């Protein structure tokens, strides 16, 4: 009869490889590896989906590109970040500062005509470049953009702490600007919403809010807009531009679902500038 291999006294023999416990650990590792692979695949698929969705966007027109030129009354600076700054040429004329979020799937520079006109009226502006032209992907981009504009103001001899600051944006960009301003109300005094509304409650923020929309806007969800007015401070100001539409706040051509404006884009932009300048007078 063969000799039996025995362990130390009182111990049972354990098969090589760790036995039942080793097999269980191996199965757990395989499950965890499978979950990790599935998560990576899901993230890659989501990123690809966003890129495909955002690949078709509205481009800035030639008029918008012309508004990017520096002149004696407005200094325009394009930064490596993609942001564009519009600073009044005379530091003594700076009355306020605005950080602006562009509309969804719209090339940021399409808003250059609006921000250039604001700078001519003494409002320094920072136009924020968003990843994939979607503000929802970088709702806190103002953290970067404000610092850039502050540096530019100091460069022309203006103390950025001496002027009121506003957040603003168009459509999706406006919604994201409202969210950011609501959580940074101690740093901003005004909020400008162009064809946009605040989904979150900022009624106690202390912000002075201006809403501007066109009477021929075919994109803005009016029912949702009206409901969300309750999210704003009670002293909000609302301006409707007769004949204006959704796309008229920028210079990027026609937008799907929008109605045809009965005024020119320049007229809509000028009416918007006047409304914003009026808001600055209350800050």
C-alpha positions as CSV (number, residue, x, y, z in Angstrom):
1,X,0.0,0.0,0.0
2,X,1.5,3.4,-1.1
3,X,2.4,6.1,1.4
4,X,0.0,8.9,1.8
5,X,1.3,12.4,1.7
6,X,0.4,14.1,5.0
7,X,0.5,17.7,6.1
8,X,1.4,18.9,9.5
9,X,-0.5,17.3,12.4
10,X,-4.1,18.5,12.5
11,X,-4.0,20.0,9.0
12,X,-5.9,18.8,6.0
13,X,-4.2,18.4,2.7
14,X,-4.8,21.4,0.4
15,X,-4.7,20.8,-3.4
16,X,-2.0,22.7,-5.3
17,X,-3.2,26.0,-6.7
18,X,-5.1,27.1,-3.6
19,X,-8.2,24.9,-4.0
20,X,-11.7,26.2,-4.0
21,X,-10.7,29.7,-2.7
22,X,-8.3,30.3,-5.5
23,X,-11.0,29.4,-8.1
24,X,-13.4,31.8,-6.6
25,X,-10.9,34.6,-6.6
26,X,-10.1,33.9,-10.2
27,X,-13.8,34.1,-11.2
28,X,-14.1,37.5,-9.3
29,X,-11.2,38.9,-11.2
30,X,-12.7,37.8,-14.5
31,X,-16.0,39.5,-13.6
32,X,-14.2,42.7,-12.5
33,X,-12.2,42.7,-15.7
34,X,-15.3,42.2,-17.8
35,X,-17.0,45.1,-16.0
36,X,-14.0,47.4,-16.5
37,X,-13.8,46.5,-20.2
38,X,-17.6,47.2,-20.6
39,X,-17.2,50.6,-18.8
40,X,-14.3,51.7,-21.1
41,X,-16.3,50.6,-24.1
42,X,-19.4,52.6,-22.9
43,X,-17.3,55.7,-22.3
44,X,-15.7,55.4,-25.8
45,X,-19.0,54.9,-27.4
46,X,-20.5,57.9,-25.5
47,X,-17.6,60.1,-26.6
48,X,-17.9,59.0,-30.2
49,X,-21.6,59.6,-30.1
50,X,-21.1,63.1,-28.8
51,X,-18.5,63.8,-31.4
52,X,-20.8,62.6,-34.2
53,X,-23.7,64.6,-32.9
54,X,-21.6,67.8,-32.6
55,X,-19.8,67.3,-35.9
56,X,-22.6,69.1,-37.7
57,X,-22.7,72.6,-36.3
58,X,-23.6,76.1,-37.5
59,X,-20.5,78.1,-38.7
60,X,-19.8,81.8,-38.2
61,X,-20.5,83.9,-41.2
62,X,-18.1,86.3,-42.9
63,X,-19.7,89.2,-41.0
64,X,-18.8,87.5,-37.8
65,X,-15.2,86.9,-38.8
66,X,-14.9,90.6,-39.8
67,X,-15.9,91.5,-36.2
68,X,-12.8,89.8,-34.9
69,X,-10.5,92.5,-36.1
70,X,-8.9,94.9,-33.6
71,X,-9.6,98.6,-34.0
72,X,-8.9,101.8,-32.1
73,X,-12.0,101.4,-30.1
74,X,-12.1,97.7,-29.5
75,X,-9.1,95.4,-28.8
76,X,-9.8,91.8,-29.9
77,X,-7.5,89.1,-28.6
78,X,-7.8,85.4,-29.6
79,X,-6.2,83.1,-27.0
80,X,-4.7,79.6,-27.2
81,X,-7.7,78.3,-25.2
82,X,-9.9,79.3,-28.1
83,X,-11.5,82.1,-26.1
84,X,-11.8,85.5,-27.6
85,X,-11.7,88.8,-25.6
86,X,-13.3,92.1,-26.6
87,X,-11.9,95.0,-24.5
88,X,-12.8,98.7,-25.0
89,X,-9.7,100.6,-26.3
90,X,-10.1,103.2,-23.6
91,X,-9.8,101.7,-20.1
92,X,-11.7,104.7,-18.7
93,X,-14.8,103.6,-20.7
94,X,-15.1,100.1,-19.2
95,X,-18.4,100.0,-17.3
96,X,-18.9,96.3,-16.8
97,X,-17.6,92.8,-17.8
98,X,-19.4,89.9,-19.4
99,X,-18.5,86.2,-19.7
100,X,-20.5,84.8,-22.5
101,X,-21.4,81.2,-23.3
102,X,-22.4,80.5,-27.0
103,X,-25.4,78.5,-28.1
104,X,-25.3,74.7,-28.6
105,X,-23.7,73.5,-31.8
106,X,-22.8,77.0,-32.9
107,X,-19.3,78.2,-33.7
108,X,-18.4,80.5,-30.8
109,X,-17.1,83.3,-33.1
110,X,-20.7,83.7,-34.5
111,X,-21.3,86.0,-31.5
112,X,-18.4,88.3,-32.3
113,X,-20.7,91.0,-33.8
114,X,-22.8,91.2,-30.6
115,X,-19.8,91.2,-28.2
116,X,-17.9,93.7,-30.3
117,X,-20.8,96.1,-30.2
118,X,-21.0,95.7,-26.4
119,X,-17.3,96.4,-26.1
120,X,-17.8,99.6,-28.1
121,X,-20.4,100.6,-25.4
122,X,-17.9,100.0,-22.6
123,X,-18.7,96.4,-21.7
124,X,-15.6,94.1,-21.8
125,X,-16.5,90.6,-23.0
126,X,-15.1,87.1,-22.9
127,X,-16.4,84.8,-25.6
128,X,-16.0,81.2,-24.3
129,X,-14.9,78.4,-26.6
130,X,-16.7,75.2,-25.6
131,X,-15.6,71.6,-26.4
132,X,-17.6,70.3,-29.4
133,X,-19.4,73.7,-29.3
134,X,-21.5,72.4,-26.4
135,X,-21.6,74.4,-23.2
136,X,-23.0,71.4,-21.3
137,X,-19.6,69.7,-21.7
138,X,-17.8,72.6,-19.8
139,X,-20.3,74.4,-17.6
140,X,-17.5,75.8,-15.5
141,X,-15.5,77.3,-18.4
142,X,-16.1,80.7,-16.8
143,X,-13.5,79.8,-14.2
144,X,-10.9,80.0,-17.0
145,X,-12.5,82.7,-19.1
146,X,-13.0,85.3,-16.3
147,X,-9.3,85.1,-15.3
148,X,-8.3,85.7,-18.9
149,X,-10.5,88.8,-19.1
150,X,-9.3,90.1,-15.8
151,X,-5.7,89.9,-17.0
152,X,-6.7,91.8,-20.2
153,X,-8.4,94.5,-18.2
154,X,-5.4,95.0,-16.0
155,X,-3.2,95.2,-19.1
156,X,-5.2,98.4,-20.2
157,X,-5.1,99.9,-16.7
158,X,-8.5,98.8,-15.5
159,X,-8.9,97.2,-12.1
160,X,-11.4,94.2,-12.7
161,X,-12.7,94.6,-9.2
162,X,-13.9,98.1,-10.0
163,X,-16.6,97.0,-12.4
164,X,-19.7,94.8,-12.1
165,X,-19.5,91.3,-13.6
166,X,-22.2,89.5,-15.6
167,X,-22.7,86.0,-16.9
168,X,-24.6,85.5,-20.1
169,X,-25.3,83.1,-22.9
170,X,-27.6,82.2,-25.8
171,X,-30.0,79.2,-25.8
172,X,-28.1,76.2,-24.3
173,X,-25.2,78.5,-23.4
174,X,-27.7,80.7,-21.5
175,X,-29.0,77.7,-19.5
176,X,-25.4,76.8,-18.6
177,X,-24.6,80.4,-17.8
178,X,-27.6,80.6,-15.5
179,X,-26.5,77.4,-13.7
180,X,-23.0,78.7,-13.2
181,X,-24.1,82.2,-12.1
182,X,-26.5,80.7,-9.6
183,X,-23.7,78.8,-7.9
184,X,-21.3,81.8,-8.1
185,X,-23.7,84.6,-7.2
186,X,-21.2,86.2,-4.8
187,X,-18.9,86.8,-7.8
188,X,-21.4,88.1,-10.3
189,X,-24.0,90.8,-10.2
190,X,-25.9,90.3,-13.5
191,X,-27.2,87.5,-15.7
192,X,-28.1,87.9,-19.4
193,X,-30.3,85.1,-21.0
194,X,-30.8,85.3,-24.7
195,X,-33.6,83.0,-25.9
196,X,-32.8,81.0,-22.7
197,X,-34.1,80.2,-19.2
198,X,-32.8,78.9,-15.9
199,X,-33.8,75.3,-15.1
200,X,-32.5,75.7,-11.6
201,X,-33.9,77.9,-8.8
202,X,-31.8,81.1,-8.6
203,X,-34.6,83.2,-7.1
204,X,-32.6,84.0,-3.9
205,X,-29.3,84.6,-5.7
206,X,-29.5,88.4,-5.7
207,X,-28.6,88.5,-9.4
208,X,-30.1,91.1,-11.7
209,X,-31.5,89.0,-14.5
210,X,-32.3,90.2,-18.1
211,X,-34.1,87.9,-20.5
212,X,-34.2,88.8,-24.2
213,X,-36.0,86.9,-26.9
214,X,-37.5,87.5,-30.4
215,X,-41.2,87.4,-31.1
216,X,-40.5,85.1,-34.1
217,X,-38.4,82.6,-32.2
218,X,-39.3,79.1,-33.4
219,X,-36.8,77.2,-31.4
220,X,-37.3,78.4,-27.8
221,X,-39.7,76.2,-25.8
222,X,-42.1,78.9,-24.7
223,X,-44.0,76.7,-22.3
224,X,-40.9,75.7,-20.5
225,X,-39.6,79.3,-20.6
226,X,-42.8,80.6,-18.9
227,X,-42.7,77.9,-16.2
228,X,-39.0,78.6,-15.4
229,X,-39.7,82.3,-14.9
230,X,-40.5,81.3,-11.3
231,X,-36.9,80.3,-10.9
232,X,-35.7,83.9,-11.2
233,X,-35.5,86.7,-8.7
234,X,-38.7,88.7,-8.7
235,X,-37.1,91.8,-10.2
236,X,-36.1,90.1,-13.5
237,X,-36.5,92.2,-16.6
238,X,-37.9,90.7,-19.8
239,X,-37.4,92.2,-23.3
240,X,-39.0,90.9,-26.5
241,X,-37.6,92.1,-29.8
242,X,-40.4,92.5,-32.3
243,X,-39.5,90.5,-35.5
244,X,-36.5,88.9,-34.0
245,X,-35.9,85.1,-34.1
246,X,-33.7,82.5,-32.3
247,X,-30.6,82.7,-34.6
248,X,-30.6,86.5,-34.8
249,X,-28.5,86.9,-31.6
250,X,-25.5,85.4,-33.5
251,X,-24.3,85.5,-37.1
252,X,-24.5,81.9,-38.3
253,X,-27.3,81.8,-40.8
254,X,-30.6,80.0,-40.5
255,X,-31.3,77.5,-37.7
256,X,-33.5,74.4,-38.2
257,X,-37.0,75.0,-36.7
258,X,-36.6,78.7,-36.5
259,X,-39.0,81.2,-38.0
260,X,-37.9,83.8,-40.5
261,X,-37.1,87.2,-38.8
262,X,-38.8,90.3,-40.1
263,X,-35.9,92.5,-39.0
264,X,-32.2,92.3,-39.9
265,X,-29.6,90.5,-37.7
266,X,-27.9,93.8,-37.2
267,X,-31.1,95.3,-35.8
268,X,-31.7,92.4,-33.5
269,X,-28.1,92.6,-32.2
270,X,-28.4,96.4,-31.6
271,X,-31.7,96.0,-29.7
272,X,-29.9,93.3,-27.6
273,X,-27.0,95.6,-26.9
274,X,-29.3,98.4,-25.8
275,X,-31.1,96.0,-23.4
276,X,-27.8,94.9,-21.9
277,X,-26.4,98.4,-21.5
278,X,-29.6,99.3,-19.7
279,X,-29.1,96.3,-17.3
280,X,-25.6,97.5,-16.6
281,X,-27.1,100.8,-15.4
282,X,-28.8,99.0,-12.6
283,X,-25.8,97.0,-11.3
